[in-house]
């Protein structure tokens, strides 16, 4: 069974996309990226046909953002 929130099939490979994105940004830029993605999933959860999945993705991005703040 696949996990569309934590390990979606379209993001399989030796390097996670989010790790490459983080490496290309400053910590502040990356925090903005995470915040923006959380907002995107919150904004659309009623309209894309998978509200539970979109809310879970928003939580995933918020948790990642919290971890970046705790790492300081």
C-alpha positions as semicolon CSV with decimal commas, in nm:
position;residue;x (nm);y (nm);z (nm)
1;X;0,000;0,000;0,000
2;X;0,128;0,349;-0,081
3;X;0,128;0,651;0,146
4;X;0,030;0,959;-0,058
5;X;0,119;1,194;0,229
6;X;0,458;1,075;0,351
7;X;0,588;0,882;0,050
8;X;0,395;0,958;-0,269
9;X;0,477;0,745;-0,570
10;X;0,560;1,047;-0,787
11;X;0,850;1,141;-0,554
12;X;1,054;0,820;-0,565
13;X;1,425;0,833;-0,626
14;X;1,762;0,850;-0,453
15;X;1,718;1,216;-0,355
16;X;1,402;1,352;-0,197
17;X;1,281;1,665;-0,375
18;X;1,232;1,848;-0,047
19;X;1,596;1,786;0,048
20;X;1,715;1,934;-0,282
21;X;1,482;2,231;-0,235
22;X;1,611;2,287;0,118
23;X;1,972;2,269;-0,001
24;X;1,901;2,540;-0,257
25;X;1,762;2,788;-0,002
26;X;1,862;2,976;0,307
27;X;1,693;2,859;0,628
28;X;1,455;3,158;0,618
29;X;1,366;3,093;0,254
30;X;1,300;2,726;0,331
31;X;1,073;2,820;0,620
32;X;0,875;3,040;0,382
33;X;0,852;2,753;0,135
34;X;0,716;2,522;0,405
35;X;0,466;2,783;0,524
36;X;0,349;2,846;0,169
37;X;0,295;2,476;0,103
38;X;0,100;2,432;0,426
39;X;-0,121;2,725;0,327
40;X;-0,170;2,581;-0,022
41;X;-0,302;2,253;0,115
42;X;-0,523;2,431;0,368
43;X;-0,659;2,657;0,095
44;X;-0,758;2,376;-0,139
45;X;-0,864;2,092;0,092
46;X;-1,236;2,141;0,017
47;X;-1,197;2,154;-0,359
48;X;-0,961;1,882;-0,483
49;X;-1,160;1,575;-0,381
50;X;-0,921;1,445;-0,113
51;X;-0,976;1,667;0,194
52;X;-0,822;1,427;0,445
53;X;-0,511;1,386;0,231
54;X;-0,473;1,762;0,178
55;X;-0,514;1,832;0,550
56;X;-0,257;1,564;0,628
57;X;-0,014;1,724;0,382
58;X;-0,071;2,063;0,547
59;X;0,014;1,902;0,881
60;X;0,323;1,741;0,728
61;X;0,454;2,079;0,609
62;X;0,370;2,242;0,943
63;X;0,554;1,967;1,131
64;X;0,857;2,014;0,906
65;X;0,841;2,390;0,968
66;X;0,826;2,330;1,344
67;X;1,132;2,104;1,322
68;X;1,327;2,379;1,141
69;X;1,238;2,622;1,418
70;X;1,331;2,375;1,692
71;X;1,668;2,313;1,525
72;X;1,772;2,673;1,582
